Amino acid sequence: MTTGRPLRIALVTSGLAITGGLERCVLEDTEELVAAGHEVLVWHRDDGMPRAGEGRPAFERLGVRLVHGTDPRFGVRSALRDVVRFVREGLRLRSWAPDVIWLNRPEYLPYGRVVSAVSRVPLAVHLHHAPNYGRLRPFAGGRTRYLAVSAAMADAWAAVGAPRDRTTIVPNGVDTAEFPPATESAARDARARLGLPEDAPVVLYYGRLSRGKGVVALLEAWGRVRSSAPVRRRVTCPTAGGATHTAPVLVLAGALYPDEEAAVQRAVDALPEGSVVLLPERDDVLPLLHAADLVVVPSVEPEGFGRTVVEAMSTGTPVVAAASGGTAEILSGEWARYTVDPSDAAALAARIVDVLEEAATDPSLGARCREWVSARYGRTPHVAALLAALEEHARR
């Protein structure tokens, strides 16, 4: 239950640039909290992070104060020095007199616990991803509560020691108005701008191009998709007008890091030329979604939430995703049949083929996707749940 009194929230994160779903959620949540009249201090380490400086303007436009903090990493060998740094940080933070510390990087929990104790401010730890610790219990106490983006993350962190009775589930949400369905002309324009064939089925993955995200597994399955009987029949059998269909295209859009580049490139090179299109990372993903017939989220390492699933379904684009973590929670009920074990190449390929066929033959599918997301994963319920959790834990 909210009190209506504006909060002073000390938000702790790492970099400010939008390098993934976590960073985007932090920025969007900050914007919502400021718009609701709350004061937010952003404690960050942007200078030492990838794409340093890139994200500052977005936060500065919100009018929030940005403070460059100490390195929040904790090491066993440097434990004493680290604790001393954290104590100093707690004293700095205490002078601002916040109502609550909102830690958005759970891997920095030791830092958060020390800063909370020294500043005498309660700590709310947002569990965006799977645990970084094998045993959390030594750090799990104090005036600490946990906000989990999914029940899967709440259970995963409870397994390593985060008290389940002090964990609140706050699912992420997107502004569905920013992810509208594509009109026919918008879909054509998007494909033209991206250099994609107008008449080919397009399957899209967007995000970090890594093994953990399932990109190599998806590429291994893609050869099976292209050689499957339904796809071969569609490509080789002419239409009533005598034309033949174009083979499906897989679009991979995202950042490719040096340590993953060789494995991804080998998997691409093993496929027929032109069957995979690599596009750079981009902040505006709407053209990608409007060009796609299907989005695949094949994460081998379970997603904490699965924002791409929600974004895609908001545009009316169906999604095949991993049957684990947050993606399995989003794709529940009638959508559970869209989940799959991404490490099983045959199963993943079969699911992609089946959903492509359904997308081509069921005119109600897009509207049902959007309705599912709008009712459960919009911004309004997310912000209400987040604010209620922060207010409940804040110092009075």
C-alpha positions, 0 to 999 in steps of 0.5 A, spaced: 500 500 500 502 506 498 503 512 502 503 518 497 509 521 500 515 522 495 521 517 496 528 518 496 531 512 492 538 511 492 539 507 485 545 503 485 547 500 478 553 499 474 554 502 467 549 507 464 549 505 457 543 500 454 547 494 453 541 489 455 534 488 458 537 490 465 539 497 463 533 498 459 529 496 465 533 501 470 532 507 465 525 506 464 523 505 472 527 511 473 523 515 468 517 512 471 519 514 479 521 521 477 514 522 473 511 520 480 514 525 484 520 521 487 527 523 488 532 518 485 540 518 486 543 514 481 549 511 484 553 508 478 560 506 475 559 508 468 566 510 467 569 503 467 564 500 463 563 498 456 560 504 452 562 509 457 558 516 457 553 513 452 547 513 457 548 519 461 544 524 457 538 519 458 539 520 465 540 527 465 534 529 461 530 526 467 533 531 472 536 525 476 543 526 480 548 522 478 554 520 483 560 516 481 561 510 486 566 506 488 568 499 485 562 495 488 566 488 486 568 484 492 573 479 492 576 474 498 583 476 497 581 483 497 576 483 502 579 487 508 580 493 503 573 492 499 570 492 506 573 499 508 571 502 501 564 500 502 564 503 509 566 509 506 561 509 501 556 508 506 558 514 509 557 518 503 550 515 502 548 516 509 549 524 508 544 524 502 539 521 507 535 516 502 529 512 504 531 506 501 537 503 497 535 500 491 541 495 488 539 493 481 546 488 480 545 483 485 552 480 484 554 486 488 550 484 494 556 484 499 557 491 497 550 493 498 549 489 505 555 494 508 553 500 505 546 499 508 549 497 515 553 503 515 548 508 512 542 505 516 538 505 510 534 499 508 536 495 502 532 492 496 536 488 492 533 487 485 534 480 482 534 481 475 538 474 473 540 468 476 545 467 482 552 469 482 553 465 488 553 458 490 552 460 497 548 467 499 546 466 506 552 469 509 550 476 506 542 475 506 540 478 512 540 485 515 535 490 513 534 487 506 528 485 501 529 482 495 525 483 488 525 478 483 523 479 476 520 472 476 518 466 480 523 462 477 528 467 479 525 468 486 526 460 487 533 460 484 536 465 489 532 462 495 536 455 493 542 459 494 540 462 501 535 468 499 529 468 504 523 466 500 519 470 505 522 476 504 522 476 496 517 479 492 515 478 485 515 484 481 515 482 473 518 487 468 513 490 463 513 494 457 509 500 454 505 496 449 504 503 445 511 503 444 511 496 441 505 496 436 503 491 431 505 492 424 501 494 418 502 491 411 506 497 409 510 498 415 512 491 415 514 492 407 518 498 409 521 495 415 524 489 410 526 494 405 530 498 410 533 492 413 535 489 406 530 483 407 526 479 402 519 481 401 516 474 401 520 470 405 518 468 412 523 471 417 525 468 423 528 473 428 533 473 434 535 479 437 540 480 443 547 478 445 550 473 440 553 468 444 552 461 446 549 462 453 543 466 449 542 460 445 545 463 438 549 457 436 544 452 438 539 456 434 544 456 428 545 448 429 537 448 428 536 452 422 539 447 418 534 443 420 528 448 419 531 449 412 531 442 410 524 440 413 519 437 409 514 443 410 519 448 408 521 444 402 514 443 400 513 450 400 519 452 396 519 447 391 511 447 390 509 453 385 503 457 387 496 457 383 499 463 379 506 459 378 510 462 382 514 459 388 515 461 395 522 464 398 526 460 403 526 462 410 531 467 412 534 467 419 536 474 422 541 475 428 541 482 430 546 484 436 552 485 439 558 480 437 563 479 442 570 477 440 570 471 445 564 468 441 565 471 434 569 464 432 564 460 434 558 464 431 561 465 425 563 457 424 556 456 425 553 461 420 558 459 415 556 451 415 549 454 413 547 455 405 549 462 403 544 467 404 540 463 409 542 467 415 543 475 415 547 478 421 545 485 423 548 490 428 546 491 435 540 497 435 536 501 440 530 501 436 528 494 435 521 496 432 523 495 425 526 488 426 520 486 430 515 489 424 519 485 419 519 478 423 514 473 422 517 469 428 522 471 434 526 466 437 529 466 444 533 460 445 537 462 451 541 456 454 542 459 460 535 461 463 533 468 462 531 472 469 525 475 465 525 475 458 523 482 455 524 480 448 518 475 449 514 481 451 516 486 446 515 481 440 508 479 443 506 486 444 507 487 436 503 481 435 509 477 433 509 470 436 515 467 440 518 460 440 522 460 447 526 456 452 522 452 456 526 455 463 526 461 467 522 467 466 521 465 458 517 459 460 513 463 465 511 468 460 509 463 455 504 459 460 497 457 459 496 456 451 503 459 450 506 453 453 506 449 447 511 455 444 516 453 449 522 448 447 529 445 450 533 449 445 539 444 446 535 439 442 536 442 435 531 437 432 525 439 437 527 447 436 527 446 429 520 442 429 517 448 433 520 453 429 517 450 423 510 449 426 509 456 429 511 459 422 506 455 419 501 457 424 503 464 423 501 464 416 494 460 417 491 463 423 489 470 422 487 471 430 494 469 432 497 476 432 491 479 436 492 474 441 499 475 442 498 482 444 492 481 448 496 476 453 502 481 454 497 487 455 493 484 460 499 481 464 506 485 462 504 492 461 508 498 464 502 500 469 502 493 473 509 493 473 511 500 476 505 499 481 508 493 484 515 496 484 513 502 487 509 498 493 515 494 494 520 500 495 515 504 499 513 498 504 521 497 505 523 504 505 525 508 512 519 512 515 
